[in-house]
């Protein structure tokens, strides 16, 4: 399914120091989190509405084939074990999670979810990774409100794990 681009590019990040435009506007803290339907490893749907009553951490990244992306899944897996009533959704493949012994993260994909990237403002519009998701973390509270966001300023760097965990604990 082809992703549709918004008419305006409003947000930027960087890839190896070069600016990369994000199609649309990155979701803001305080917004009601848009519902989404991602695909779990068993090809069943994962909707935000299915996670109501839990805190949700979205660990969004361009490709699990890079060390930084794999590291973020491992670190969030470790952190998730100490966060009650919290679901960490990583844009990872089940095969990776199984091989790595990752049990505290829900692997999901947006390959059938054309609206996710636009609703959350994470689709890279240009640069060598155009068409992939930018590295970002979004924390959603139990009521479905966005309480923390980070569009990582440099795609090749890890997110701020401590700030994400603090946001989860605060809500």
Buried (B, 14 or more C-beta within 10 A) or exposed (E): EEBEBBEEBEBBBBBEEEEBBBBBBBBEEEBEBBBBBBBBBEEEEBEBEEBEEEBBBBBBBBBBEBEBBBEBBBBBBEBBEEBEEBBBBBBBBBEBBEEBEBEBBBBBBBEEBBBBBBBBBBBBBBBEBBBBBBBBBBBBBBEBBBBBBBBBEBBEEBBBBEEBBEBBEEB
